[in-house]
Amino acid sequence: MTNANTPFGLRATVNPYGGQPVVNAYYIPSTYATALFVGDPVVKTGTANSNTIIADREYQPGSLPEINKATAGTTNLITGVIVGFAFLPTDLAKTYNPASTERVAYVCDDPAQLFEIQCETAGTALAITEIGLNANLVYAESGSTLTGLSGAELDTSTPATTQAFQLKIKRIIDRGDNELGTHAKVLVSINQHTEAANTAGI
């Protein structure tokens, strides 16, 4: 069987402590000139909304931490993953956030959350001996303005025990349409999380 090449970024699966994934609202300013997609990993910038924001409800100044797309690579931190956006009054059907567009994003930011991600398209297939290691993100493919989904994937070129790598590989997703090899879908947790300490791979 050949795994389908269907990148979607990171997709929240199960919360290890039970219940639904924890999701909180964050702020994308109009000055941020990068499009964002569902499944994109993001990181807090260290500031927040300075004005009242009206979206699904009214958000007071300072109540929405500002986010940018997380940078792929060693030591780069991640706060969470975008799971959706507030409606855009100018385009109610827009499932991604265009560049330079102010919007509220909903982010799964629990450090314990597990995510499904596809192994990169152009890289080396993940080996069975690499389960338990750490790896980084890679943006080899762009987000889709059609589906609204991220193009982020797991960098399978150099999985290692390196503590500063961004993701921790838990296991291959046990599903009939998935197997070890190119484009395999794997379960990961965020290792370089802004809200938790990172650890070395096994």
MARKOLPA-25326 format. One record per atom (N, C-alpha, C, O): x, y, z. Coordinates in pm, whole numbers, plus 50000, padded with zeros to 5 digits. Layout:
X; Y; Z
...
END
This chain:
50083; 49880; 50000
50000; 50000; 50000
50087; 50125; 50000
50189; 50129; 50069
50048; 50226; 49924
50117; 50353; 49923
50038; 50454; 50004
49918; 50474; 49981
50104; 50518; 50099
50036; 50619; 50179
50001; 50740; 50093
50081; 50782; 50009
49883; 50796; 50113
49841; 50915; 50039
49921; 51036; 50084
49952; 51051; 50203
49956; 51122; 49989
50027; 51245; 50020
49924; 51354; 50046
49881; 51423; 49954
49884; 51368; 50171
49778; 51463; 50208
49820; 51544; 50330
49764; 51524; 50438
49915; 51634; 50316
49958; 51713; 50432
49844; 51797; 50489
49762; 51849; 50415
49841; 51809; 50622
49735; 51883; 50689
49788; 51956; 50811
49710; 52006; 50893
49920; 51962; 50824
49978; 52024; 50943
49968; 51930; 51061
49987; 51809; 51047
49938; 51983; 51177
49917; 51903; 51297
49768; 51900; 51328
49701; 52003; 51327
49717; 51781; 51355
49574; 51762; 51382
49558; 51704; 51522
49608; 51595; 51550
49489; 51776; 51610
49469; 51729; 51747
49393; 51597; 51747
49292; 51584; 51678
49441; 51500; 51824
49376; 51369; 51831
49316; 51349; 51970
49201; 51387; 51994
49391; 51292; 52060
49339; 51264; 52193
49414; 51345; 52298
49533; 51374; 52283
49343; 51380; 52403
49406; 51442; 52518
49440; 51331; 52617
49351; 51258; 52660
49567; 51316; 52653
49608; 51205; 52741
49534; 51200; 52874
49526; 51095; 52937
49479; 51314; 52917
49410; 51319; 53045
49259; 51303; 53030
49185; 51318; 53127
49215; 51272; 52909
49073; 51252; 52884
49004; 51381; 52844
49057; 51490; 52864
48885; 51367; 52787
48810; 51485; 52747
48854; 51539; 52612
48935; 51479; 52542
48799; 51654; 52578
48828; 51718; 52451
48958; 51800; 52459
48999; 51841; 52567
49022; 51823; 52343
49141; 51909; 52341
49112; 52047; 52398
49003; 52101; 52377
49207; 52103; 52469
49193; 52237; 52527
49223; 52340; 52419
49329; 52337; 52356
49129; 52432; 52397
49142; 52534; 52292
49121; 52672; 52353
49027; 52693; 52430
49209; 52767; 52319
49197; 52904; 52365
49209; 53001; 52248
49264; 52968; 52143
49155; 53122; 52268
49156; 53224; 52164
49286; 53304; 52167
49339; 53336; 52273
49337; 53335; 52047
49460; 53414; 52029
49436; 53518; 51920
49335; 53515; 51849
49531; 53610; 51908
49513; 53726; 51820
49614; 53727; 51706
49734; 53707; 51726
49562; 53750; 51584
49647; 53772; 51466
49627; 53917; 51424
49516; 53954; 51386
49731; 54001; 51430
49715; 54142; 51394
49718; 54162; 51242
49771; 54079; 51169
49662; 54272; 51197
49662; 54303; 51054
49802; 54334; 51002
49825; 54335; 50881
49895; 54359; 51092
50033; 54388; 51052
50114; 54261; 51021
50226; 54268; 50972
50055; 54143; 51051
50127; 54018; 51028
50104; 53972; 50883
49994; 53930; 50848
50208; 53980; 50802
50196; 53960; 50658
50220; 53816; 50614
50284; 53792; 50511
50169; 53721; 50690
50182; 53580; 50656
50046; 53512; 50672
49981; 53528; 50775
50004; 53437; 50570
49879; 53363; 50580
49893; 53251; 50682
50000; 53192; 50696
49785; 53221; 50753
49784; 53113; 50850
49671; 53016; 50817
49566; 53055; 50766
49695; 52887; 50847
49604; 52781; 50809
49571; 52692; 50928
49646; 52687; 51026
49460; 52621; 50920
49426; 52522; 51022
49533; 52413; 51021
49563; 52358; 50915
49588; 52382; 51136
49697; 52286; 51146
49834; 52349; 51156
49932; 52280; 51180
49841; 52482; 51138
49969; 52551; 51152
50012; 52556; 51298
49931; 52591; 51384
50137; 52523; 51328
50190; 52546; 51462
50221; 52695; 51478
50273; 52758; 51386
50189; 52750; 51593
50208; 52893; 51616
50280; 52916; 51749
50288; 52827; 51833
50331; 53039; 51763
50403; 53074; 51885
50364; 53214; 51930
50341; 53302; 51847
50356; 53235; 52061
50326; 53367; 52116
50440; 53464; 52085
50557; 53425; 52085
50404; 53591; 52059
50506; 53690; 52025
50550; 53773; 52145
50652; 53842; 52138
50474; 53766; 52255
50511; 53843; 52373
50430; 53970; 52390
50462; 54053; 52474
50323; 53984; 52309
50232; 54098; 52325
50089; 54047; 52308
50067; 53926; 52300
49993; 54139; 52302
49852; 54099; 52290
49773; 54210; 52221
49829; 54313; 52185
49643; 54187; 52204
49559; 54289; 52140
49555; 54415; 52225
49536; 54408; 52346
49572; 54531; 52161
49572; 54658; 52234
49435; 54724; 52234
49412; 54817; 52311
49345; 54676; 52148
49210; 54731; 52141
49107; 54621; 52167
49141; 54502; 52164
48984; 54660; 52191
48876; 54563; 52205
48852; 54496; 52071
48844; 54564; 51968
48840; 54364; 52071
48818; 54287; 51948
48680; 54222; 51956
48647; 54156; 52054
48601; 54243; 51851
48469; 54180; 51842
48479; 54064; 51744
48507; 54084; 51625
48458; 53943; 51792
48462; 53825; 51705
48343; 53736; 51742
48228; 53776; 51724
48370; 53617; 51793
48260; 53533; 51844
48199; 53595; 51969
48085; 53567; 52005
48277; 53681; 52034
48231; 53761; 52149
48323; 53881; 52160
48409; 53900; 52074
48308; 53960; 52261
48392; 54077; 52280
48514; 54041; 52365
48501; 53985; 52474
48633; 54074; 52314
48758; 54047; 52386
48820; 54180; 52428
48842; 54268; 52345
48847; 54193; 52558
48905; 54315; 52611
49054; 54325; 52576
49119; 54223; 52551
49109; 54447; 52573
49252; 54464; 52546
49338; 54379; 52640
49315; 54375; 52761
49435; 54311; 52583
49527; 54228; 52660
49479; 54088; 52685
49551; 54008; 52746
49358; 54054; 52638
49302; 53921; 52665
49335; 53818; 52558
49311; 53699; 52577
49391; 53864; 52446
49425; 53773; 52336
49575; 53779; 52308
49621; 53874; 52244
49653; 53681; 52355
49796; 53680; 52322
49815; 53677; 52169
49745; 53605; 52098
49909; 53755; 52122
49936; 53760; 51977
50022; 53641; 51936
50111; 53598; 52010
49995; 53587; 51817
50070; 53472; 51766
50124; 53497; 51625
50069; 53576; 51548
50231; 53428; 51595
50288; 53417; 51461
50304; 53268; 51429
50298; 53184; 51518
50323; 53238; 51303
50353; 53100; 51263
50486; 53058; 51325
50583; 53134; 51319
50491; 52940; 51384
50616; 52891; 51445
50719; 52864; 51336
50687; 52812; 51230
50843; 52899; 51364
50953; 52874; 51271
50999; 52729; 51284
51016; 52678; 51394
51019; 52664; 51171
51068; 52525; 51173
51216; 52523; 51208
51293; 52608; 51162
51255; 52426; 51291
51397; 52410; 51321
51428; 52400; 51469
51347; 52437; 51555
51545; 52352; 51498
51593; 52326; 51632
51583; 52449; 51722
51620; 52559; 51680
51535; 52432; 51843
51518; 52531; 51951
51399; 52625; 51931
51365; 52699; 52023
51334; 52624; 51815
51222; 52715; 51792
51097; 52667; 51865
51054; 52552; 51847
51040; 52754; 51946
50930; 52718; 52033
50795; 52717; 51962
50776; 52781; 51858
50701; 52642; 52020
50565; 52631; 51970
50470; 52647; 52090
50490; 52585; 52194
50367; 52729; 52073
50266; 52746; 52178
50149; 52651; 52159
50088; 52606; 52256
50119; 52620; 52034
50007; 52532; 52005
49981; 52525; 51856
50064; 52563; 51774
49863; 52476; 51823
49826; 52451; 51683
49688; 52511; 51656
49596; 52494; 51735
49676; 52582; 51544
49548; 52641; 51506
49447; 52533; 51470
49475; 52446; 51387
49330; 52539; 51532
49223; 52444; 51500
49105; 52512; 51432
49012; 52445; 51387
49107; 52646; 51425
49000; 52718; 51358
49016; 52867; 51377
49107; 52913; 51447
48926; 52944; 51313
48928; 53090; 51319
48787; 53142; 51345
48688; 53076; 51314
48780; 53261; 51401
48653; 53331; 51407
48613; 53372; 51265
48699; 53388; 51179
48484; 53387; 51240
48437; 53426; 51107
48492; 53562; 51067
48507; 53652; 51150
48522; 53576; 50937
48557; 53706; 50881
48429; 53772; 50832
48361; 53714; 50747
48394; 53889; 50879
48271; 53955; 50834
48269; 53977; 50683
48162; 53978; 50621
48388; 53996; 50624
48396; 54022; 50480
48393; 53896; 50394
48374; 53903; 50273
48411; 53779; 50456
48411; 53653; 50381
48383; 53539; 50479
48476; 53481; 50537
48258; 53507; 50498
48218; 53409; 50599
48266; 53268; 50566
48271; 53182; 50655
48302; 53242; 50439
48344; 53108; 50398
48495; 53087; 50408
48543; 52977; 50382
48569; 53190; 50444
48716; 53181; 50444
48764; 53091; 50559
48749; 53125; 50676
48821; 52974; 50522
48863; 52876; 50623
49010; 52890; 50663
49056; 52820; 50753
49083; 52978; 50597
49220; 53009; 50639
49227; 53159; 50663
49130; 53230; 50635
49339; 53208; 50715
49352; 53351; 50739
49450; 53414; 50642
49570; 53386; 50651
49404; 53498; 50549
49495; 53560; 50453
49597; 53649; 50523
49576; 53693; 50636
49708; 53673; 50456
49811; 53761; 50510
49753; 53899; 50539
49662; 53945; 50470
49805; 53963; 50642
49768; 54101; 50678
49619; 54115; 50709
49556; 54214; 50671
49563; 54015; 50777
49422; 54016; 50812
49405; 53996; 50962
49446; 53894; 51017
49346; 54094; 51029
49321; 54082; 51173
49214; 53976; 51198
49110; 53974; 51132
49242; 53887; 51293
49146; 53780; 51318
49175; 53713; 51452
49287; 53719; 51503
49074; 53650; 51507
49091; 53565; 51625
49110; 53422; 51578
49032; 53371; 51497
49215; 53357; 51628
49241; 53217; 51597
49220; 53133; 51722
49249; 53177; 51833
49168; 53013; 51702
49149; 52920; 51813
49264; 52819; 51809
49285; 52751; 51709
49336; 52809; 51920
49461; 52734; 51925
49454; 52626; 52033
49418; 52654; 52148
49487; 52504; 51996
49501; 52394; 52092
49639; 52409; 52156
49741; 52381; 52092
49643; 52454; 52283
49770; 52494; 52344
49808; 52414; 52468
49897; 52455; 52542
49744; 52301; 52491
49778; 52215; 52605
49910; 52143; 52576
49920; 52072; 52476
50011; 52159; 52661
50141; 52093; 52637
50132; 51940; 52630
50219; 51876; 52572
50027; 51882; 52688
50013; 51736; 52688
49940; 51684; 52566
49933; 51563; 52545
49886; 51774; 52483
49805; 51732; 52369
49887; 51651; 52268
50004; 51682; 52243
49825; 51549; 52209
49887; 51469; 52104
49828; 51509; 51969
49711; 51546; 51959
49913; 51501; 51865
49874; 51543; 51731
49914; 51440; 51627
50013; 51368; 51644
49836; 51434; 51520
49873; 51354; 51403
49940; 51446; 51302
49896; 51560; 51283
50046; 51398; 51236
50115; 51477; 51135
50170; 51383; 51028
50202; 51267; 51057
50180; 51431; 50906
50234; 51351; 50797
50385; 51368; 50789
50437; 51479; 50807
50456; 51259; 50761
50600; 51267; 50738
50625; 51338; 50605
50547; 51324; 50511
50733; 51414; 50599
50757; 51502; 50485
50760; 51429; 50351
50795; 51311; 50343
50725; 51501; 50247
50715; 51447; 50112
50851; 51413; 50053
50869; 51306; 49995
50947; 51504; 50068
51075; 51487; 49999
51182; 51419; 50084
51294; 51398; 50037
51150; 51385; 50205
51251; 51332; 50295
51263; 51181; 50293
51198; 51113; 50214
51347; 51131; 50381
51365; 50987; 50398
51248; 50930; 50477
51202; 50991; 50573
51201; 50814; 50436
51090; 50751; 50507
51129; 50724; 50653
51243; 50686; 50681
51037; 50743; 50743
51062; 50719; 50886
51089; 50571; 50909
51017; 50485; 50858
51193; 50543; 50987
51228; 50404; 51018
51164; 50363; 51150
51136; 50447; 51235
51142; 50234; 51166
51080; 50183; 51288
51168; 50210; 51410
51117; 50222; 51522
51300; 50219; 51389
51393; 50246; 51499
51391; 50392; 51543
51460; 50429; 51638
51314; 50476; 51474
51308; 50618; 51508
51185; 50655; 51592
51167; 50771; 51628
51102; 50557; 51621
50990; 50581; 51712
51046; 50611; 51851
51128; 50535; 51903
51003; 50721; 51910
51054; 50763; 52040
51157; 50874; 52032
51192; 50935; 52133
51207; 50900; 51910
51304; 51008; 51893
51233; 51142; 51876
51110; 51147; 51867
51311; 51249; 51871
51260; 51382; 51846
51289; 51422; 51701
51381; 51369; 51639
51211; 51515; 51649
51231; 51565; 51512
51177; 51707; 51503
51106; 51753; 51592
51211; 51775; 51395
51164; 51911; 51373
51048; 51916; 51274
51014; 51816; 51211
50991; 52033; 51263
50892; 52061; 51160
50963; 52093; 51028
51081; 52126; 51027
50889; 52082; 50919
50938; 52129; 50790
50819; 52185; 50712
50710; 52128; 50715
50842; 52296; 50642
50737; 52356; 50559
50773; 52337; 50412
50796; 52434; 50340
50777; 52212; 50369
50811; 52182; 50230
50695; 52212; 50136
50715; 52234; 50017
50574; 52213; 50189
50455; 52240; 50109
50379; 52357; 50169
50378; 52377; 50290
50315; 52433; 50082
50240; 52550; 50127
50103; 52509; 50180
50051; 52403; 50145
50046; 52593; 50265
49909; 52571; 50308
49814; 52586; 50190
49845; 52656; 50093
49700; 52521; 50197
49606; 52520; 50086
49496; 52625; 50107
49425; 52622; 50207
49482; 52717; 50012
49374; 52815; 50019
49241; 52751; 49980
49136; 52811; 50001
49245; 52631; 49925
49123; 52559; 49889
49064; 52485; 50009
48946; 52498; 50039
49150; 52406; 50077
49102; 52329; 50193
49117; 52407; 50324
49051; 52376; 50423
49204; 52507; 50324
49232; 52582; 50446
49329; 52514; 50539
49348; 52557; 50653
49393; 52403; 50491
49481; 52323; 50577
49628; 52358; 50559
49672; 52396; 50451
49703; 52343; 50666
49846; 52368; 50670
49925; 52270; 50584
49879; 52159; 50557
50044; 52312; 50543
50135; 52223; 50472
50248; 52174; 50560
50341; 52109; 50511
50244; 52204; 50690
50351; 52162; 50782
50359; 52009; 50789
50257; 51941; 50791
50483; 51958; 50793
50505; 51813; 50801
50618; 51784; 50900
50685; 51875; 50949
50637; 51656; 50928
50744; 51611; 51016
50872; 51594; 50934
50872; 51525; 50832
50979; 51657; 50978
51109; 51644; 50911
51170; 51509; 50948
51216; 51490; 51061
51170; 51416; 50853
51220; 51281; 50880
51366; 51263; 50839
51417; 51151; 50838
51434; 51373; 50805
51573; 51361; 50759
51670; 51332; 50873
51770; 51264; 50853
51640; 51382; 50993
51737; 51365; 51103
51673; 51342; 51239
51710; 51412; 51334
51578; 51249; 51256
51527; 51223; 51392
51642; 51182; 51483
51732; 51109; 51442
51639; 51230; 51607
51749; 51203; 51701
51699; 51221; 51843
51584; 51259; 51865
51786; 51195; 51939
51751; 51216; 52079
51760; 51364; 52118
51728; 51400; 52231
51803; 51448; 52026
51829; 51590; 52052
51715; 51658; 52128
51601; 51664; 52080
51746; 51708; 52246
51645; 51766; 52333
51580; 51890; 52273
51464; 51919; 52302
51653; 51963; 52189
51605; 52091; 52135
51521; 52076; 52009
51478; 52176; 51953
51495; 51952; 51964
51406; 51931; 51848
51261; 51959; 51889
51225; 51946; 52006
51180; 51996; 51791
51047; 52051; 51820
50938; 51950; 51856
50850; 51980; 51937
50942; 51832; 51798
50835; 51733; 51817
50892; 51603; 51871
51008; 51570; 51848
50809; 51528; 51944
50848; 51397; 51993
50761; 51292; 51922
50638; 51298; 51929
50825; 51198; 51855
50755; 51094; 51779
50708; 50985; 51874
50789; 50920; 51940
50577; 50966; 51881
50519; 50869; 51973
50502; 50732; 51909
50542; 50630; 51966
50441; 50728; 51790
50412; 50601; 51722
50353; 50629; 51585
50311; 50740; 51554
50349; 50526; 51503
50277; 50532; 51377
50127; 50525; 51407
50085; 50451; 51496
50047; 50602; 51335
49902; 50594; 51351
49855; 50457; 51303
49878; 50420; 51188
49788; 50382; 51390
49743; 50245; 51359
49607; 50252; 51289
49502; 50254; 51353
49613; 50257; 51155
49492; 50274; 51076
49509; 50200; 50944
49621; 50187; 50894
49401; 50154; 50887
49408; 50072; 50767
49469; 50141; 50647
49524; 50075; 50560
49459; 50274; 50642
49512; 50347; 50527
49650; 50405; 50552
49693; 50497; 50482
49721; 50352; 50652
49850; 50409; 50691
49948; 50299; 50727
49912; 50202; 50794
50073; 50316; 50682
50177; 50220; 50717
50311; 50290; 50721
50325; 50400; 50668
50410; 50227; 50783
50545; 50281; 50791
50600; 50302; 50651
50594; 50210; 50569
50652; 50419; 50622
50706; 50448; 50489
50684; 50593; 50452
50651; 50675; 50537
50701; 50625; 50325
50683; 50761; 50276
50541; 50809; 50303
50444; 50737; 50282
50531; 50933; 50349
50403; 50998; 50381
50328; 50932; 50498
50208; 50954; 50514
50397; 50853; 50578
50331; 50792; 50694
50278; 50901; 50787
50338; 51007; 50803
50163; 50872; 50848
50106; 50961; 50949
50147; 50909; 51087
50132; 50791; 51117
50199; 51000; 51169
50251; 50959; 51300
50189; 51045; 51411
50143; 51156; 51387
50191; 50990; 51531
50143; 51060; 51649
50261; 51129; 51715
50365; 51066; 51740
50247; 51258; 51745
50355; 51335; 51806
50301; 51422; 51919
50181; 51447; 51929
50392; 51467; 52002
50361; 51573; 52098
50458; 51687; 52072
50562; 51668; 52008
50424; 51806; 52120
50513; 51921; 52104
50620; 51916; 52213
50588; 51916; 52332
50746; 51910; 52171
50857; 51902; 52267
50910; 52040; 52303
50942; 52066; 52419
50920; 52129; 52206
50966; 52267; 52231
50844; 52356; 52254
50811; 52441; 52171
50778; 52336; 52368
50654; 52406; 52399
50682; 52526; 52488
50763; 52518; 52581
50614; 52638; 52460
50637; 52758; 52542
50588; 52742; 52686
50629; 52816; 52775
50500; 52643; 52707
50440; 52628; 52841
50492; 52505; 52916
50436; 52469; 53020
50596; 52441; 52866
50646; 52319; 52932
50795; 52299; 52900
50848; 52353; 52803
50860; 52220; 52984
51000; 52188; 52963
51014; 52082; 52853
50928; 51996; 52838
51123; 52090; 52777
51147; 51990; 52672
51230; 51874; 52727
51296; 51887; 52830
51225; 51761; 52656
51301; 51643; 52699
51371; 51579; 52580
51332; 51600; 52466
51472; 51502; 52608
51545; 51428; 52503
51460; 51311; 52455
51376; 51259; 52528
51483; 51271; 52331
51417; 51152; 52278
51479; 51026; 52336
51586; 51030; 52397
51410; 50916; 52318
51458; 50788; 52373
51536; 50712; 52268
51584; 50602; 52295
END
